[in-house]
Amino acid sequence: MTDYFQKHVDLLDKALDACAQRYSWSAWPENPSSKIHGEEKPAAGKAAFESRLQADFPLDQPGTTGHLGAEVSPYTRKPLGVRYPATDVPALYDAIRKAQPAWAQASPQERVGVCLEILQRCGDNLFENAHATMHTSGQSYVMAFAGSGANALDRGLEALAYAHKAMADVPGEARWQRQFGRDGVADLHKQYRLMPRGVGVVICCATFPLWNAYPALCASLATGNPVVLKPHPSAILPVALVVRTCREVLADAGFDPNLVSLVADERDAPATMALLEQPETAIVDFTGSPAFGTWLENNLPGRLVYTETAGCNSVILESTDDLTATARAIAQSLCQASAQMCTSVQNIHVPADGVRVGGERVGVDAVSRALVEAVDFWLADPRRAATLCGTLFDDSVQATVDRYREKAAADATILRDSAAYSHEEFPGARTATPLIIAADPAHREWYRQEVFGPVSFVIANGSRADCLADATGNARECGAITSHVYTTDDGFMQQAIDAYHAAGASVACNLTGMPINFAAAYSDYHVTGLNPAGNACLADLAFVAQRFRIVQSKVMA
Amino acid sequence: MTDYFQKHVDLLDKALDACAQRYSWSAWPENPSSKIHGEEKPAAGKAAFESRLQADFPLDQPGTTGHLGAEVSPYTRKPLGVRYPATDVPALYDAIRKAQPAWAQASPQERVGVCLEILQRCGDNLFENAHATMHTSGQSYVMAFAGSGANALDRGLEALAYAHKAMADVPGEARWQRQFGRDGVADLHKQYRLMPRGVGVVICCATFPLWNAYPALCASLATGNPVVLKPHPSAILPVALVVRTCREVLADAGFDPNLVSLVADERDAPATMALLEQPETAIVDFTGSPAFGTWLENNLPGRLVYTETAGCNSVILESTDDLTATARAIAQSLCQASAQMCTSVQNIHVPADGVRVGGERVGVDAVSRALVEAVDFWLADPRRAATLCGTLFDDSVQATVDRYREKAAADATILRDSAAYSHEEFPGARTATPLIIAADPAHREWYRQEVFGPVSFVIANGSRADCLADATGNARECGAITSHVYTTDDGFMQQAIDAYHAAGASVACNLTGMPINFAAAYSDYHVTGLNPAGNACLADLAFVAQRFRIVQSKVMA
């Protein structure tokens, strides 16, 4: 039997160091270029994906009662035809119950080793995963390879490093000797054992199915808990591939593969409640809508619930030395993944009397024009547009865009209209460029919620202080995962940082020349847990420390 | 301004090392003897306590609307007459709100330093605290000095060490540099800031008011949260003394004393709900009844709730080489603090065909006699009886004893009756020796719950396997804080350890010659959180890691 912990210990050590120092590092390649990987691997990944289509997905799970699956590619608009096990949840849990004791009994190192091997094998399958992600979540190929590949795996490794650290904090044994009174001498041999909580259910989202799945999987599995992955009905395949890999690694390591399982569903027959009804379900990791996330947070007493939902991410554009660069940075966020990312910017706050650019004040209209031009800059080349925007994962996103276009036409001003861009490779792809609406505080009920998809608002607040009050108030009350400030005024920057922090939000200042949506594993604590956009952080000790408990024995020598 | 962190850094380092190695260590004296402390300190402590009686307790808190307090000494049976502030909770919270920002802004080291100074000053006040604890909780002087002194302070320092460790895991800043694509170069200066959750409310119990108060106080306060202590109405004074010390230290350190406050109440007008109704209350630490603990766990969604309640602690007496020593170890637990400790033994399981002692099998009746004799051994000397048993903190405990005596007289056998023992120093003290009832599984509804006070059961189960099944089933379903096994059979010992662990309970094997109730800070993880006797552990990373969150700023260079 391979000692997977020893095999990957350098990788783990590097991750631990990166978490401690929080520098830039990735354990996997972000670039799918054949210059790096050769021709064969990308082609093999594509072929592997294609071989999955119109077929039963090979996953031999207990409790299988039939097949289901209704994924439709946002690129081809055709059903993928992949058929996953339909699961009788109680029967599956019977099997999980049998798998549990040996896993709980395994040493933390053994379990961490298995998780490291899982991540590594998933890392060997990035090309197939990229195609699977494209044709479910609708991401572009490059984003699907990087964001749902290396970036997601890194978050998994990060969570695993924290789980390892938290478990390693508990020694295996101790000797304890002392005198009691005149006569009593105690000499105790103590052993400490880590105990899992129960089954961890991981509810994945449609647009970035693995970004939270890897961390939740690693955090729960490494600490001894079997894991059931419940993908979004639109994006099952990327999750199924991971589950398949997990089951292979577990079997190779001599464990019961039922320690990781898939419960897929379709929209009209969701499986989540059946999983929550199982008393063994002790941990729930959720990524998805604020409404269901809040419900989970409030209605599962005695269980651990980790949520990442959404908010209304803001930019305060107060001043800049380079309006073009700033506008492009913001515009890139409006375009990237068609603003279906949890880090996408939505609300751009601008003082009503304009933005200071160098020595001059540039009015709101001109700033808005600069933003629109910056969006058009990103979209000018159809290939770049496709790489940047990808597609809308579902018709409902287009419906949201249409709804806001109508509202804006009636009660506001459309600064930039949304339209499909033409996709070279997939002419039928469901695409939409950013809709940008000129708003002011009269429209606050429009922008004080997540508008999921490529809809954004340029909001003219009174003063920069009003911008800050509006943006941070919204972060506090409606949630925020990312917040941005552009300013050349150090005093205002500090004021903004303090105000966002007081609102329970993190903040980035003057980011240009890079994709501002980027949240770096090992460096950016993702989601503060202090505002309505989620209660958990990827990743910190709080994300892992509760997933196991400690029992001990003490024996008198 | 004194740098309290530097002043006490050696103490903290020692505590961190003790937690990591889990050896025996205490930072404070357990022995009140004047041979160690001289004559003056004990006398001064007693005088200080006496000066508190029949007087307003000096605590200048906002929101004070009058005075209250109805403590009665279990020794003298007389009201203490100490009058504490009656608090208008919203007005107090207004003041707390003002105190909060500067404390959140202080560095983790500064806050840890203040907590270390608080513990040290409380450690300088152990004699006054001992008298205060005696005359409220009813503990004996020795127990009040050690168990509510050093042992409790150690638990506080332990929790503080974990809080420090969890906070130190987050670096203050980082530099993050990477290339994006061909042109983009990002160079970010990141700063990470720890944010408190809100107000921590600490609900203390009657019999060991500080044992959980110090850990909860330190864990919440060090991580930036103001703390409100809500003592049991029978045992306010020990808590009030701590609050007074906290407020002094905070003021000396330049912080607002309202960061720690007392909300005392009387039985007929409890203040807890008013504290829970405050939206700022983000953390609740509770020690007390399983019923209210469970209610708190289930009804405060979105808040952190840490409970230590109670269970039906068991002993399995399977075999021993020394029945007298074993019986004395168990009997000491039945006597100690009149079995009002969370670690007191209640259910003594014995195989129906007897206990193997050396080569022989000793029948249940003879084992029961040995236990009764052992209790009588401990109680033979009135001074030792007083030191060991202390008093019943409240009439309700005597009522419980009486109720079980009646039940047993009707439907079981009384092995040893309870009676008052006579207390030399306080002839009117409310005392009771152990009531021991012969039971069998027909009485399981009697013993499958905490019977609070000196009531225990010798339970004749069928076989040793039946003993184990009964005891571990009760631990799983009804809770257990301590569990004991006495056996000379290594195989059975391992089986018992595994069975208790599987039930979510810790277990001690063959402890004799020491007080088996003793739970050692820095070494014994107290409460597993896996059975109904509580959801939190003193102390581990899970006890502290959620009490703060992380926000960050990143600024492009």
Interface residues (C-beta under 8 A of the other chain):
Chain A: A20 Q21 R22 Y23 S24 K165 A166 D169 V170 P171 A174 R175 W176 Q177 R178 F180 D183 G184 V185 A186 L188 K190 Y192 R193 M195 R197 E297 N298 N299 P301 G302 M493 I497 Y500 H501 G504 A505 S506 V507 A508 C509 N510 L511 T512 G513 M514 P515 F518 A520 S523 D524 Y525 T528 G529 L530 N535 C537 D540 L541 A542 A545 Q546 R549 I550 V551 Q552 S553 K554 V555 M556
Chain B: A20 Q21 R22 Y23 S24 K165 A166 D169 V170 P171 A174 R175 W176 Q177 R178 F180 D183 G184 V185 A186 L188 K190 Y192 R193 M195 R197 E297 N298 N299 P301 G302 M493 I497 Y500 H501 G504 A505 S506 V507 A508 C509 N510 L511 T512 G513 M514 P515 F518 A520 S523 D524 Y525 T528 G529 L530 N535 C537 D540 L541 A542 A545 Q546 R549 I550 V551 Q552 S553 K554 V555 M556
